[in-house]
Amino acid sequence: MDGATLLETAMAAAADLPAATHEHPFGPDWEVFKVAGKVFLLATEVPGEPVVTLKCEPEHSTALQQRHAEIVPGYHMNKRHWLTIRGGRGVTADLVEELVANSYELVVAGLPRSRRP
């Protein structure tokens, strides 16, 4: 999957999730998706390369990084709890959609019950 398709796939998956909002709090170059005011996906280009940053459980993130060269610790985020994906042969639509859903679910699980969608 190339970088443009990566961004398109991730943002489409995020937009379909309940109560997800799409914002630009860091400027027009950053696509940010939140649930109940909490970030679960960031998409941008870092030196000209499209990337998506998602929340992830540390053990799962480590395993993914070992299997996929396109997955690295989160760009400008907590390296333990966030990962960044760039386009490449090992990245599939199913993988991206699964990681977006997982990121969303982790953020929702951390919300007080009264704020969960």
N, CA, C and O atoms as a Tinker XYZ file with bonds, in Angstrom:
   468  protein
     1  N      0.849000   -1.174000    0.000000    73     2
     2  CA     0.000000    0.000000    0.000000    64     1     3
     3  C      0.895000    1.238000    0.000000    63     2     4     5
     4  O      1.827000    1.340000    0.797000    81     3
     5  N      0.606000    2.164000   -0.890000    73     3     6
     6  CA     1.397000    3.396000   -0.921000    64     5     7
     7  C      0.909000    4.371000    0.165000    63     6     8     9
     8  O     -0.131000    4.147000    0.784000    81     7
     9  N      1.662000    5.441000    0.387000    73     7    10
    10  CA     1.361000    6.390000    1.451000    64     9    11
    11  C      0.010000    7.080000    1.315000    63    10    12    13
    12  O     -0.699000    7.252000    2.307000    81    11
    13  N     -0.352000    7.477000    0.100000    73    11    14
    14  CA    -1.635000    8.150000   -0.107000    64    13    15
    15  C     -2.794000    7.218000    0.221000    63    14    16    17
    16  O     -3.776000    7.640000    0.833000    81    15
    17  N     -2.689000    5.963000   -0.179000    73    15    18
    18  CA    -3.731000    4.985000    0.113000    64    17    19
    19  C     -3.782000    4.696000    1.612000    63    18    20    21
    20  O     -4.859000    4.493000    2.171000    81    19
    21  N     -2.628000    4.678000    2.256000    73    19    22
    22  CA    -2.566000    4.492000    3.702000    64    21    23
    23  C     -3.387000    5.572000    4.412000    63    22    24    25
    24  O     -4.229000    5.270000    5.257000    81    23
    25  N     -3.128000    6.836000    4.057000    73    23    26
    26  CA    -3.867000    7.939000    4.683000    64    25    27
    27  C     -5.353000    7.831000    4.412000    63    26    28    29
    28  O     -6.170000    7.988000    5.320000    81    27
    29  N     -5.700000    7.565000    3.181000    73    27    30
    30  CA    -7.106000    7.462000    2.789000    64    29    31
    31  C     -7.807000    6.332000    3.552000    63    30    32    33
    32  O     -8.912000    6.521000    4.060000    81    31
    33  N     -7.178000    5.179000    3.633000    73    31    34
    34  CA    -7.756000    4.017000    4.309000    64    33    35
    35  C     -7.922000    4.282000    5.803000    63    34    36    37
    36  O     -8.978000    4.001000    6.370000    81    35
    37  N     -6.887000    4.817000    6.437000    73    35    38
    38  CA    -6.932000    5.077000    7.879000    64    37    39
    39  C     -7.985000    6.128000    8.223000    63    38    40    41
    40  O     -8.741000    5.962000    9.180000    81    39
    41  N     -8.033000    7.205000    7.447000    73    39    42
    42  CA    -8.994000    8.269000    7.754000    64    41    43
    43  C    -10.428000    7.822000    7.488000    63    42    44    45
    44  O    -11.335000    8.217000    8.220000    81    43
    45  N    -10.650000    7.017000    6.467000    73    43    46
    46  CA   -11.994000    6.498000    6.194000    64    45    47
    47  C    -12.436000    5.571000    7.330000    63    46    48    49
    48  O    -13.586000    5.627000    7.765000    81    47
    49  N    -11.524000    4.722000    7.808000    73    47    50
    50  CA   -11.850000    3.821000    8.914000    64    49    51
    51  C    -12.161000    4.616000   10.184000    63    50    52    53
    52  O    -13.101000    4.286000   10.908000    81    51
    53  N    -11.378000    5.657000   10.454000    73    51    54
    54  CA   -11.602000    6.477000   11.645000    64    53    55
    55  C    -12.926000    7.230000   11.565000    63    54    56    57
    56  O    -13.651000    7.321000   12.556000    81    55
    57  N    -13.238000    7.764000   10.403000    73    55    58
    58  CA   -14.473000    8.545000   10.234000    64    57    59
    59  C    -15.726000    7.704000   10.435000    63    58    60    61
    60  O    -16.780000    8.236000   10.787000    81    59
    61  N    -15.621000    6.392000   10.214000    73    59    62
    62  CA   -16.772000    5.497000   10.360000    64    61    63
    63  C    -17.041000    5.076000   11.806000    63    62    64    65
    64  O    -18.062000    4.445000   12.079000    81    63
    65  N    -16.159000    5.407000   12.718000    73    63    66
    66  CA   -16.326000    4.969000   14.106000    64    65    67
    67  C    -17.290000    5.889000   14.862000    63    66    68    69
    68  O    -17.348000    7.088000   14.587000    81    67
    69  N    -18.048000    5.328000   15.818000    73    67    70
    70  CA   -19.042000    6.124000   16.553000    64    69    71
    71  C    -18.427000    7.319000   17.285000    63    70    72    73
    72  O    -17.417000    7.183000   17.974000    81    71
    73  N    -19.039000    8.471000   17.129000    73    71    74
    74  CA   -18.672000    9.716000   17.822000    64    73    75
    75  C    -17.269000   10.229000   17.477000    63    74    76    77
    76  O    -16.737000   11.077000   18.194000    81    75
    77  N    -16.666000    9.736000   16.406000    73    75    78
    78  CA   -15.339000   10.218000   16.010000    64    77    79
    79  C    -15.475000   11.607000   15.386000    63    78    80    81
    80  O    -16.397000   11.865000   14.612000    81    79
    81  N    -14.545000   12.493000   15.736000    73    79    82
    82  CA   -14.511000   13.826000   15.143000    64    81    83
    83  C    -13.191000   14.010000   14.412000    63    82    84    85
    84  O    -12.173000   13.425000   14.782000    81    83
    85  N    -13.224000   14.825000   13.380000    73    83    86
    86  CA   -12.048000   15.105000   12.550000    64    85    87
    87  C    -11.715000   16.576000   12.750000    63    86    88    89
    88  O    -12.548000   17.446000   12.495000    81    87
    89  N    -10.502000   16.854000   13.204000    73    87    90
    90  CA   -10.100000   18.221000   13.536000    64    89    91
    91  C     -8.708000   18.525000   12.984000    63    90    92    93
    92  O     -8.018000   17.649000   12.463000    81    91
    93  N     -8.322000   19.790000   13.113000    73    91    94
    94  CA    -6.985000   20.238000   12.699000    64    93    95
    95  C     -6.370000   21.121000   13.802000    63    94    96    97
    96  O     -6.035000   22.275000   13.532000    81    95
    97  N     -6.214000   20.615000   15.027000    73    95    98
    98  CA    -5.696000   21.449000   16.116000    64    97    99
    99  C     -4.219000   21.808000   15.983000    63    98   100   101
   100  O     -3.758000   22.751000   16.626000    81    99
   101  N     -3.472000   21.077000   15.163000    73    99   102
   102  CA    -2.040000   21.330000   14.998000    64   101   103
   103  C     -1.728000   21.986000   13.664000    63   102   104   105
   104  O     -0.572000   22.021000   13.240000    81   103
   105  N     -2.751000   22.505000   13.001000    73   103   106
   106  CA    -2.566000   23.156000   11.709000    64   105   107
   107  C     -3.106000   22.313000   10.577000    63   106   108   109
   108  O     -3.502000   21.166000   10.786000    81   107
   109  N     -3.126000   22.875000    9.369000    73   107   110
   110  CA    -3.750000   22.198000    8.235000    64   109   111
   111  C     -3.010000   20.956000    7.749000    63   110   112   113
   112  O     -3.575000   20.160000    7.000000    81   111
   113  N     -1.763000   20.778000    8.159000    73   111   114
   114  CA    -0.988000   19.622000    7.705000    64   113   115
   115  C     -1.230000   18.371000    8.547000    63   114   116   117
   116  O     -0.763000   17.287000    8.197000    81   115
   117  N     -1.952000   18.517000    9.647000    73   115   118
   118  CA    -2.214000   17.388000   10.543000    64   117   119
   119  C     -3.701000   17.067000   10.559000    63   118   120   121
   120  O     -4.526000   17.908000   10.916000    81   119
   121  N     -4.037000   15.827000   10.164000    73   119   122
   122  CA    -5.409000   15.330000   10.244000    64   121   123
   123  C     -5.508000   14.597000   11.588000    63   122   124   125
   124  O     -4.781000   13.632000   11.826000    81   123
   125  N     -6.408000   15.058000   12.464000    73   123   126
   126  CA    -6.512000   14.492000   13.804000    64   125   127
   127  C     -7.934000   13.974000   14.026000    63   126   128   129
   128  O     -8.913000   14.689000   13.811000    81   127
   129  N     -8.023000   12.723000   14.459000    73   127   130
   130  CA    -9.327000   12.126000   14.786000    64   129   131
   131  C     -9.370000   11.896000   16.289000    63   130   132   133
   132  O     -8.430000   11.375000   16.890000    81   131
   133  N    -10.509000   12.307000   16.885000    73   131   134
   134  CA   -10.697000   12.194000   18.333000    64   133   135
   135  C    -12.026000   11.517000   18.630000    63   134   136   137
   136  O    -12.940000   11.490000   17.806000    81   135
   137  N    -12.098000   10.971000   19.842000    73   135   138
   138  CA   -13.361000   10.491000   20.387000    64   137   139
   139  C    -13.459000   11.087000   21.786000    63   138   140   141
   140  O    -12.551000   10.935000   22.603000    81   139
   141  N    -14.563000   11.762000   22.050000    73   139   142
   142  CA   -14.775000   12.437000   23.341000    64   141   143
   143  C    -13.599000   13.346000   23.698000    63   142   144   145
   144  O    -13.200000   13.426000   24.860000    81   143
   145  N    -13.048000   14.028000   22.698000    73   143   146
   146  CA   -11.960000   14.973000   22.920000    64   145   147
   147  C    -10.578000   14.359000   23.045000    63   146   148   149
   148  O     -9.603000   15.083000   23.247000    81   147
   149  N    -10.468000   13.041000   22.929000    73   147   150
   150  CA    -9.176000   12.360000   23.063000    64   149   151
   151  C     -8.710000   11.845000   21.704000    63   150   152   153
   152  O     -9.482000   11.230000   20.968000    81   151
   153  N     -7.456000   12.098000   21.381000    73   151   154
   154  CA    -6.880000   11.707000   20.090000    64   153   155
   155  C     -6.713000   10.193000   20.001000    63   154   156   157
   156  O     -6.243000    9.553000   20.941000    81   155
   157  N     -7.107000    9.627000   18.849000    73   155   158
   158  CA    -6.811000    8.221000   18.600000    64   157   159
   159  C     -6.113000    8.006000   17.261000    63   158   160   161
   160  O     -5.630000    6.904000   16.999000    81   159
   161  N     -6.044000    9.042000   16.395000    73   159   162
   162  CA    -5.345000    8.920000   15.112000    64   161   163
   163  C     -4.823000   10.288000   14.688000    63   162   164   165
   164  O     -5.525000   11.296000   14.770000    81   163
   165  N     -3.570000   10.297000   14.233000    73   163   166
   166  CA    -2.974000   11.485000   13.623000    64   165   167
   167  C     -2.434000   11.066000   12.265000    63   166   168   169
   168  O     -1.811000   10.012000   12.137000    81   167
   169  N     -2.672000   11.889000   11.253000    73   167   170
   170  CA    -2.158000   11.607000    9.912000    64   169   171
   171  C     -1.507000   12.871000    9.371000    63   170   172   173
   172  O     -2.061000   13.965000    9.478000    81   171
   173  N     -0.325000   12.708000    8.788000    73   171   174
   174  CA     0.415000   13.847000    8.237000    64   173   175
   175  C      1.485000   13.319000    7.285000    63   174   176   177
   176  O      1.521000   12.134000    6.954000    81   175
   177  N      2.344000   14.224000    6.859000    73   175   178
   178  CA     3.528000   13.838000    6.082000    64   177   179
   179  C      4.746000   14.280000    6.853000    63   178   180   181
   180  O      4.862000   15.441000    7.245000    81   179
   181  N      5.662000   13.341000    7.072000    73   179   182
   182  CA     6.921000   13.674000    7.728000    64   181   183
   183  C      8.035000   13.397000    6.764000    63   182   184   185
   184  O      8.075000   12.326000    6.158000    81   183
   185  N      8.899000   14.287000    6.613000    73   183   186
   186  CA     9.546000   14.803000    5.423000    64   185   187
   187  C      9.027000   14.208000    4.122000    63   186   188   189
   188  O      9.677000   13.371000    3.495000    81   187
   189  N      7.852000   14.656000    3.738000    73   187   190
   190  CA     7.275000   14.291000    2.455000    64   189   191
   191  C      6.727000   12.878000    2.367000    63   190   192   193
   192  O      6.285000   12.453000    1.300000    81   191
   193  N      6.749000   12.145000    3.472000    73   191   194
   194  CA     6.263000   10.770000    3.480000    64   193   195
   195  C      4.983000   10.692000    4.317000    63   194   196   197
   196  O      5.007000   11.019000    5.503000    81   195
   197  N      3.864000   10.264000    3.715000    73   195   198
   198  CA     2.619000   10.138000    4.478000    64   197   199
   199  C      2.745000    9.087000    5.577000    63   198   200   201
   200  O      3.231000    7.981000    5.340000    81   199
   201  N      2.298000    9.450000    6.792000    73   199   202
   202  CA     2.331000    8.528000    7.926000    64   201   203
   203  C      1.047000    8.652000    8.740000    63   202   204   205
   204  O      0.369000    9.679000    8.715000    81   203
   205  N      0.734000    7.587000    9.455000    73   203   206
   206  CA    -0.412000    7.560000   10.363000    64   205   207
   207  C      0.119000    7.133000   11.725000    63   206   208   209
   208  O      0.877000    6.169000   11.828000    81   207
   209  N     -0.282000    7.855000   12.773000    73   207   210
   210  CA     0.133000    7.535000   14.131000    64   209   211
   211  C     -1.098000    7.129000   14.935000    63   210   212   213
   212  O     -2.120000    7.816000   14.927000    81   211
   213  N     -0.977000    5.990000   15.636000    73   211   214
   214  CA    -2.099000    5.395000   16.367000    64   213   215
   215  C     -1.676000    4.942000   17.751000    63   214   216   217
   216  O     -0.515000    4.601000   17.975000    81   215
   217  N     -2.624000    4.940000   18.678000    73   215   218
   218  CA    -2.388000    4.395000   20.010000    64   217   219
   219  C     -2.346000    2.874000   19.897000    63   218   220   221
   220  O     -3.066000    2.285000   19.090000    81   219
   221  N     -1.495000    2.239000   20.712000    73   219   222
   222  CA    -1.362000    0.783000   20.644000    64   221   223
   223  C     -0.832000    0.270000   21.981000    63   222   224   225
   224  O     -0.054000    0.953000   22.648000    81   223
   225  N     -1.250000   -0.926000   22.370000    73   223   226
   226  CA    -0.712000   -1.542000   23.578000    64   225   227
   227  C      0.776000   -1.818000   23.353000    63   226   228   229
   228  O      1.159000   -2.249000   22.265000    81   227
   229  N      1.621000   -1.578000   24.359000    73   227   230
   230  CA     3.070000   -1.728000   24.173000    64   229   231
   231  C      3.514000   -3.080000   23.611000    63   230   232   233
   232  O      4.365000   -3.127000   22.722000    81   231
   233  N      2.952000   -4.169000   24.114000    73   231   234
   234  CA     3.369000   -5.500000   23.650000    64   233   235
   235  C      2.977000   -5.714000   22.185000    63   234   236   237
   236  O      3.747000   -6.266000   21.398000    81   235
   237  N      1.778000   -5.271000   21.837000    73   235   238
   238  CA     1.301000   -5.403000   20.462000    64   237   239
   239  C      2.156000   -4.546000   19.531000    63   238   240   241
   240  O      2.514000   -4.982000   18.436000    81   239
   241  N      2.480000   -3.339000   19.963000    73   239   242
   242  CA     3.309000   -2.437000   19.168000    64   241   243
   243  C      4.682000   -3.051000   18.893000    63   242   244   245
   244  O      5.171000   -3.007000   17.765000    81   243
   245  N      5.293000   -3.616000   19.917000    73   243   246
   246  CA     6.612000   -4.236000   19.759000    64   245   247
   247  C      6.550000   -5.390000   18.759000    63   246   248   249
   248  O      7.421000   -5.520000   17.898000    81   247
   249  N      5.522000   -6.219000   18.876000    73   247   250
   250  CA     5.372000   -7.357000   17.952000    64   249   251
   251  C      5.176000   -6.869000   16.521000    63   250   252   253
   252  O      5.759000   -7.428000   15.592000    81   251
   253  N      4.369000   -5.842000   16.335000    73   251   254
   254  CA     4.134000   -5.293000   14.999000    64   253   255
   255  C      5.416000   -4.716000   14.404000    63   254   256   257
   256  O      5.693000   -4.897000   13.218000    81   255
   257  N      6.196000   -4.021000   15.233000    73   255   258
   258  CA     7.445000   -3.429000   14.755000    64   257   259
   259  C      8.446000   -4.506000   14.338000    63   258   260   261
   260  O      9.239000   -4.294000   13.421000    81   259
   261  N      8.413000   -5.645000   15.000000    73   259   262
   262  CA     9.318000   -6.736000   14.651000    64   261   263
   263  C      8.912000   -7.399000   13.336000    63   262   264   265
   264  O      9.765000   -7.897000   12.602000    81   263
   265  N      7.611000   -7.405000   13.037000    73   263   266
   266  CA     7.112000   -8.047000   11.816000    64   265   267
   267  C      7.066000   -7.125000   10.615000    63   266   268   269
   268  O      7.155000   -7.591000    9.479000    81   267
   269  N      6.928000   -5.816000   10.840000    73   267   270
   270  CA     6.729000   -4.878000    9.736000    64   269   271
   271  C      7.736000   -3.727000    9.816000    63   270   272   273
   272  O      7.731000   -2.958000   10.778000    81   271
   273  N      8.582000   -3.615000    8.821000    73   271   274
   274  CA     9.557000   -2.516000    8.770000    64   273   275
   275  C      8.867000   -1.163000    8.653000    63   274   276   277
   276  O      9.452000   -0.133000    8.987000    81   275
   277  N      7.612000   -1.164000    8.173000    73   275   278
   278  CA     6.860000    0.087000    7.967000    64   277   279
   279  C      6.247000    0.621000    9.263000    63   278   280   281
   280  O      5.697000    1.722000    9.272000    81   279
   281  N      6.332000   -0.135000   10.349000    73   279   282
   282  CA     5.762000    0.284000   11.637000    64   281   283
   283  C      6.910000    0.582000   12.592000    63   282   284   285
   284  O      7.785000   -0.251000   12.828000    81   283
   285  N      6.881000    1.805000   13.137000    73   283   286
   286  CA     7.946000    2.282000   14.033000    64   285   287
   287  C      7.301000    2.940000   15.256000    63   286   288   289
   288  O      6.097000    3.195000   15.250000    81   287
   289  N      8.088000    3.218000   16.308000    73   287   290
   290  CA     7.521000    3.922000   17.462000    64   289   291
   291  C      6.887000    5.248000   17.041000    63   290   292   293
   292  O      7.298000    5.853000   16.050000    81   291
   293  N      5.899000    5.688000   17.789000    73   291   294
   294  CA     5.116000    6.873000   17.447000    64   293   295
   295  C      5.930000    8.133000   17.240000    63   294   296   297
   296  O      6.748000    8.506000   18.080000    81   295
   297  N      5.696000    8.784000   16.112000    73   295   298
   298  CA     6.372000   10.042000   15.769000    64   297   299
   299  C      5.848000   11.154000   16.675000    63   298   300   301
   300  O      4.647000   11.427000   16.682000    81   299
   301  N      6.717000   11.791000   17.427000    73   299   302
   302  CA     6.385000   12.878000   18.354000    64   301   303
   303  C      5.357000   12.476000   19.410000    63   302   304   305
   304  O      4.614000   13.320000   19.912000    81   303
   305  N      5.317000   11.187000   19.746000    73   303   306
   306  CA     4.377000   10.699000   20.751000    64   305   307
   307  C      5.146000    9.798000   21.718000    63   306   308   309
   308  O      6.331000    9.528000   21.525000    81   307
   309  N      4.449000    9.337000   22.764000    73   307   310
   310  CA     5.029000    8.382000   23.690000    64   309   311
   311  C      5.385000    7.120000   22.901000    63   310   312   313
   312  O      4.500000    6.452000   22.367000    81   311
   313  N      6.650000    6.800000   22.828000    73   311   314
   314  CA     7.132000    5.702000   21.981000    64   313   315
   315  C      6.625000    4.336000   22.441000    63   314   316   317
   316  O      6.626000    3.386000   21.658000    81   315
   317  N      6.202000    4.225000   23.668000    73   315   318
   318  CA     5.710000    2.957000   24.192000    64   317   319
   319  C      4.252000    2.711000   23.851000    63   318   320   321
   320  O      3.853000    1.572000   23.607000    81   319
   321  N      3.458000    3.764000   23.833000    73   319   322
   322  CA     2.011000    3.620000   23.677000    64   321   323
   323  C      1.474000    4.062000   22.315000    63   322   324   325
   324  O      0.270000    3.982000   22.075000    81   323
   325  N      2.337000    4.519000   21.436000    73   323   326
   326  CA     1.907000    4.964000   20.110000    64   325   327
   327  C      2.839000    4.375000   19.062000    63   326   328   329
   328  O      4.023000    4.162000   19.323000    81   327
   329  N      2.302000    4.113000   17.880000    73   327   330
   330  CA     3.123000    3.652000   16.767000    64   329   331
   331  C      2.810000    4.482000   15.525000    63   330   332   333
   332  O      1.742000    5.085000   15.415000    81   331
   333  N      3.749000    4.500000   14.606000    73   331   334
   334  CA     3.582000    5.225000   13.347000    64   333   335
   335  C      3.754000    4.230000   12.203000    63   334   336   337
   336  O      4.669000    3.406000   12.198000    81   335
   337  N      2.847000    4.335000   11.237000    73   335   338
   338  CA     2.860000    3.454000   10.065000    64   337   339
   339  C      3.152000    4.296000    8.833000    63   338   340   341
   340  O      2.587000    5.377000    8.670000    81   339
   341  N      4.021000    3.812000    7.977000    73   339   342
   342  CA     4.231000    4.439000    6.673000    64   341   343
   343  C      3.875000    3.401000    5.610000    63   342   344   345
   344  O      3.794000    2.209000    5.904000    81   343
   345  N      3.672000    3.842000    4.415000    73   343   346
   346  CA     3.303000    2.931000    3.332000    64   345   347
   347  C      4.401000    1.933000    3.025000    63   346   348   349
   348  O      5.580000    2.190000    3.266000    81   347
   349  N      3.997000    0.792000    2.489000    73   347   350
   350  CA     4.956000   -0.238000    2.117000    64   349   351
   351  C      4.248000   -1.529000    1.777000    63   350   352   353
   352  O      3.036000   -1.650000    1.954000    81   351
   353  N      5.011000   -2.495000    1.287000    73   351   354
   354  CA     4.423000   -3.768000    0.850000    64   353   355
   355  C      3.752000   -4.541000    1.978000    63   354   356   357
   356  O      2.763000   -5.235000    1.743000    81   355
   357  N      4.267000   -4.433000    3.182000    73   355   358
   358  CA     3.712000   -5.188000    4.303000    64   357   359
   359  C      2.456000   -4.595000    4.901000    63   358   360   361
   360  O      1.845000   -5.202000    5.781000    81   359
   361  N      2.059000   -3.426000    4.442000    73   359   362
   362  CA     0.889000   -2.743000    4.999000    64   361   363
   363  C     -0.320000   -3.029000    4.111000    63   362   364   365
   364  O     -0.315000   -2.745000    2.913000    81   363
   365  N     -1.359000   -3.602000    4.731000    73   363   366
   366  CA    -2.588000   -3.915000    3.999000    64   365   367
   367  C     -3.746000   -3.100000    4.567000    63   366   368   369
   368  O     -3.660000   -2.568000    5.673000    81   367
   369  N     -4.812000   -3.012000    3.808000    73   367   370
   370  CA    -6.009000   -2.303000    4.271000    64   369   371
   371  C     -6.547000   -2.951000    5.541000    63   370   372   373
   372  O     -6.952000   -2.253000    6.470000    81   371
   373  N     -6.554000   -4.280000    5.586000    73   371   374
   374  CA    -7.048000   -4.979000    6.778000    64   373   375
   375  C     -6.222000   -4.623000    8.008000    63   374   376   377
   376  O     -6.782000   -4.383000    9.078000    81   375
   377  N     -4.900000   -4.584000    7.871000    73   375   378
   378  CA    -4.028000   -4.237000    8.984000    64   377   379
   379  C     -4.307000   -2.813000    9.453000    63   378   380   381
   380  O     -4.444000   -2.576000   10.653000    81   379
   381  N     -4.392000   -1.875000    8.535000    73   379   382
   382  CA    -4.638000   -0.475000    8.886000    64   381   383
   383  C     -5.986000   -0.324000    9.584000    63   382   384   385
   384  O     -6.076000    0.335000   10.620000    81   383
   385  N     -7.028000   -0.926000    9.028000    73   383   386
   386  CA    -8.364000   -0.827000    9.635000    64   385   387
   387  C     -8.385000   -1.446000   11.024000    63   386   388   389
   388  O     -9.022000   -0.913000   11.933000    81   387
   389  N     -7.694000   -2.566000   11.195000    73   387   390
   390  CA    -7.616000   -3.213000   12.513000    64   389   391
   391  C     -6.901000   -2.317000   13.521000    63   390   392   393
   392  O     -7.350000   -2.191000   14.661000    81   391
   393  N     -5.798000   -1.695000   13.116000    73   391   394
   394  CA    -5.043000   -0.839000   14.027000    64   393   395
   395  C     -5.799000    0.441000   14.369000    63   394   396   397
   396  O     -5.704000    0.928000   15.495000    81   395
   397  N     -6.543000    0.989000   13.421000    73   395   398
   398  CA    -7.372000    2.171000   13.699000    64   397   399
   399  C     -8.451000    1.806000   14.719000    63   398   400   401
   400  O     -8.657000    2.537000   15.687000    81   399
   401  N     -9.131000    0.696000   14.513000    73   399   402
   402  CA   -10.181000    0.251000   15.443000    64   401   403
   403  C     -9.588000   -0.019000   16.824000    63   402   404   405
   404  O    -10.198000    0.330000   17.834000    81   403
   405  N     -8.413000   -0.633000   16.879000    73   403   406
   406  CA    -7.761000   -0.920000   18.150000    64   405   407
   407  C     -7.404000    0.371000   18.881000    63   406   408   409
   408  O     -7.603000    0.468000   20.092000    81   407
   409  N     -6.886000    1.350000   18.172000    73   407   410
   410  CA    -6.534000    2.631000   18.772000    64   409   411
   411  C     -7.777000    3.299000   19.363000    63   410   412   413
   412  O     -7.755000    3.787000   20.493000    81   411
   413  N     -8.841000    3.313000   18.595000    73   411   414
   414  CA   -10.116000    3.886000   19.036000    64   413   415
   415  C    -10.599000    3.182000   20.310000    63   414   416   417
   416  O    -10.979000    3.835000   21.281000    81   415
   417  N    -10.579000    1.852000   20.294000    73   415   418
   418  CA   -11.055000    1.076000   21.441000    64   417   419
   419  C    -10.215000    1.329000   22.693000    63   418   420   421
   420  O    -10.756000    1.384000   23.797000    81   419
   421  N     -8.904000    1.484000   22.535000    73   419   422
   422  CA    -8.043000    1.790000   23.683000    64   421   423
   423  C     -8.394000    3.142000   24.283000    63   422   424   425
   424  O     -8.438000    3.289000   25.505000    81   423
   425  N     -8.644000    4.125000   23.436000    73   423   426
   426  CA    -8.992000    5.455000   23.936000    64   425   427
   427  C    -10.356000    5.419000   24.614000    63   426   428   429
   428  O    -10.524000    5.977000   25.698000    81   427
   429  N    -11.324000    4.771000   23.989000    73   427   430
   430  CA   -12.668000    4.674000   24.576000    64   429   431
   431  C    -12.611000    3.954000   25.924000    63   430   432   433
   432  O    -13.287000    4.369000   26.866000    81   431
   433  N    -11.831000    2.898000   26.034000    73   431   434
   434  CA   -11.715000    2.142000   27.287000    64   433   435
   435  C    -11.162000    3.010000   28.421000    63   434   436   437
   436  O    -11.452000    2.758000   29.591000    81   435
   437  N    -10.373000    4.023000   28.081000    73   435   438
   438  CA    -9.808000    4.911000   29.087000    64   437   439
   439  C    -10.722000    6.060000   29.484000    63   438   440   441
   440  O    -10.395000    6.830000   30.387000    81   439
   441  N    -11.860000    6.180000   28.819000    73   439   442
   442  CA   -12.812000    7.243000   29.143000    64   441   443
   443  C    -13.712000    6.841000   30.294000    63   442   444   445
   444  O    -13.986000    5.655000   30.478000    81   443
   445  N    -14.182000    7.819000   31.081000    73   443   446
   446  CA   -15.198000    7.490000   32.094000    64   445   447
   447  C    -16.439000    6.944000   31.368000    63   446   448   449
   448  O    -16.742000    7.362000   30.251000    81   447
   449  N    -17.134000    6.029000   31.996000    73   447   450
   450  CA   -18.304000    5.404000   31.357000    64   449   451
   451  C    -19.315000    6.422000   30.853000    63   450   452   453
   452  O    -19.955000    6.201000   29.825000    81   451
   453  N    -19.463000    7.510000   31.548000    73   451   454
   454  CA   -20.454000    8.525000   31.147000    64   453   455
   455  C    -20.082000    9.230000   29.854000    63   454   456   457
   456  O    -20.947000    9.837000   29.224000    81   455
   457  N    -18.822000    9.171000   29.439000    73   455   458
   458  CA   -18.376000    9.848000   28.215000    64   457   459
   459  C    -18.173000    8.890000   27.053000    63   458   460   461
   460  O    -17.863000    9.335000   25.948000    81   459
   461  N    -18.337000    7.602000   27.266000    73   459   462
   462  CA   -18.120000    6.620000   26.195000    64   461   463
   463  C    -19.267000    6.638000   25.205000    63   462   464   465
   464  O    -20.432000    6.723000   25.595000    81   463
   465  N    -18.937000    6.560000   23.908000    73   463   466
   466  CA   -20.008000    6.512000   22.910000    64   465   467
   467  C    -20.699000    5.157000   22.899000    63   466   468
   468  O    -21.625000    4.943000   22.117000    81   467
